[in-house]
Amino acid sequence: MCIRDSAHSDSSGFANLHDSLFYYSKSDDYVFNTQHVPYSPEYIDHYYRNCDDDGRKYLDRDLSAKGLQGGGYNYARNGISGYWRCPIETMKKYESEGRLYYTKNGTARYKQYLDEMPGVPAQDLWTDIYAVNSQATERSDYATQKPQALLERVIKASSNENMLVADFFGGSGVTAAVANKLGRRFIHCDIGLNSIQTARDRLVTCLLYTSPSPRDS
């Protein structure tokens, strides 16, 4: 996986603008939770062009079973007879929930609301996470500090709640703080005294704003 780094110039060639992340597993028994990134404005404008009266954007999905393997369910809806992707009970449920959109010829389609969608599954190139710059509010003035958003995605993707997260080059303690926030246990290690002090201060601040619960440290 690659993540975007801070822009800089390099007169001897193309500037290196990314960091690479490697992930490994001891066995085939590992955790992977798909993470999502928000849809781009262009994607939303193209697909989510419809709006309810309350302002909720939606994409209307085809409910007809034309070309669907297995044939679907044959009944009449709103005067339109044919094969549908769902049984009539489900269609009535969609109607009662305000989930149906009718085309000009009366064909029912399903409303897929934008605010209910998780986004696009994250790929192996992450351009939505930036390095911690001098203006970042999370900056602790630690040379190798990583952005919280990066650790949050890595930890969410590769562990579940109550699992143990270990960072043996813990730096400013971002991994430990994010792991704690996400309900994971953690181990923070580093040889530098500055690291231990910075991580301690970060965790104290973090714990002041979270519910007290036992954590390994």
Secondary structure as the mmCIF struct_conf table of DSSP 4:
data_model
#
loop_
_struct_conf.conf_type_id
_struct_conf.id
_struct_conf.beg_label_comp_id
_struct_conf.beg_label_asym_id
_struct_conf.beg_label_seq_id
_struct_conf.end_label_comp_id
_struct_conf.end_label_asym_id
_struct_conf.end_label_seq_id
STRN STRN1 CYS A 2 ARG A 4
TURN_TY1_P TURN_TY1_P1 SER A 11 SER A 12
BEND BEND1 GLY A 13 PHE A 14
STRN STRN2 HIS A 18 SER A 20
BEND BEND2 LYS A 26 ASP A 28
STRN STRN3 HIS A 36 VAL A 37
HELX_LH_PP_P HELX_LH_PP_P1 PRO A 38 SER A 40
HELX_RH_AL_P HELX_RH_AL_P1 PRO A 41 TYR A 47
STRN STRN4 ASN A 50 CYS A 51
TURN_TY1_P TURN_TY1_P2 ASP A 53 ASP A 54
STRN STRN5 LYS A 57 ASP A 62
STRN STRN6 SER A 64 SER A 64
TURN_TY1_P TURN_TY1_P3 LYS A 66 GLY A 67
TURN_TY1_P TURN_TY1_P4 GLN A 69 GLY A 70
STRN STRN7 TYR A 73 ARG A 77
TURN_TY1_P TURN_TY1_P5 ASN A 78 GLY A 79
STRN STRN8 ILE A 80 TRP A 84
BEND BEND3 ARG A 85 CYS A 86
HELX_RH_AL_P HELX_RH_AL_P2 ILE A 88 SER A 96
TURN_TY1_P TURN_TY1_P6 GLU A 97 GLY A 98
STRN STRN9 LEU A 100 TYR A 102
TURN_TY1_P TURN_TY1_P7 LYS A 104 ASN A 105
STRN STRN10 ALA A 108 TYR A 113
HELX_RH_3T_P HELX_RH_3T_P1 LEU A 114 GLU A 116
STRN STRN11 VAL A 120 PRO A 121
HELX_LH_PP_P HELX_LH_PP_P2 ALA A 122 ALA A 122
BEND BEND4 ASP A 124 ASP A 124
STRN STRN12 LEU A 125 TRP A 126
BEND BEND5 ASP A 128 ASP A 128
TURN_TY1_P TURN_TY1_P8 SER A 134 GLN A 135
TURN_TY1_P TURN_TY1_P9 THR A 137 GLU A 138
BEND BEND6 ASP A 141 ASP A 141
TURN_TY1_P TURN_TY1_P10 ALA A 143 THR A 144
HELX_LH_PP_P HELX_LH_PP_P3 GLN A 145 PRO A 147
HELX_RH_AL_P HELX_RH_AL_P3 GLN A 148 SER A 158
TURN_TY1_P TURN_TY1_P11 GLU A 161 ASN A 162
STRN STRN13 LEU A 164 ASP A 167
TURN_TY1_P TURN_TY1_P12 PHE A 168 PHE A 169
TURN_TY1_P TURN_TY1_P13 GLY A 171 SER A 172
BEND BEND7 GLY A 173 GLY A 173
HELX_RH_AL_P HELX_RH_AL_P4 VAL A 174 LYS A 181
TURN_TY1_P TURN_TY1_P14 LEU A 182 GLY A 183
STRN STRN14 ARG A 185 HIS A 188
BEND BEND8 ILE A 191 ILE A 191
HELX_RH_AL_P HELX_RH_AL_P5 LEU A 193 LEU A 208
TURN_TY1_P TURN_TY1_P15 TYR A 209 TYR A 209
BEND BEND9 THR A 210 THR A 210
#
